[in-house]
Amino acid sequence: MKRFNFQIRCTVLLLLTAMFAVCNTAFADDVKYYKDGPVVEVTYVKVKLGHFDDYMKFLDLKYKKEMEAFKKAGLILGYNVFAANPRSPSEPNLLLVVTYPNMAALDKTEQFESIGKQVSGSVDQQNKEAVDRNEWRDILGGELVREMILK
């Protein structure tokens, strides 16, 4: 009888140890080794020959003013303009980069539009100016990426 109790105790102990190991493994799989970071929007621009200074003037005067207003309102964390050396004629020579605090910031369209109107005029005026800038540059596309911050 004592031997039977010993076997039961060992079996129960073995089962508990196995369950603990399985639970421990399951919890270990739930651990995230990163957290979601800021979201970065990259716009690829091909500035047309002879219009680089025209476009840079626009960026320095109007684009910068609007970006600074977005930043002051807390809608964006920052912005950058990067020159690039294209490997082929179909690649961008300028990158516009805007950093948002998170994906939710992209849904604040009313706030972006309101500030845009205050800084750059009506939506119709902004659209006309955007069409006019097509003489200086082509927008080749863009992408949205999120930083993954490792813990």
Secondary structure, DSSP 4 states (H G I P E B T S, - for coil): -HHHHHHHHHHHHHHHHHHHHHHHHHHHHT--SEEEEEEEEEEEEEEPTT-HHHHHHHIIIIIHHHHHHHHHTTS-SEEEEEE---SSTTS-SEEEEEEESSGGGGG-HHHHHHHHHHHH--HHHHHHHHHHHTTTEEEEEEEEEEEEEE-
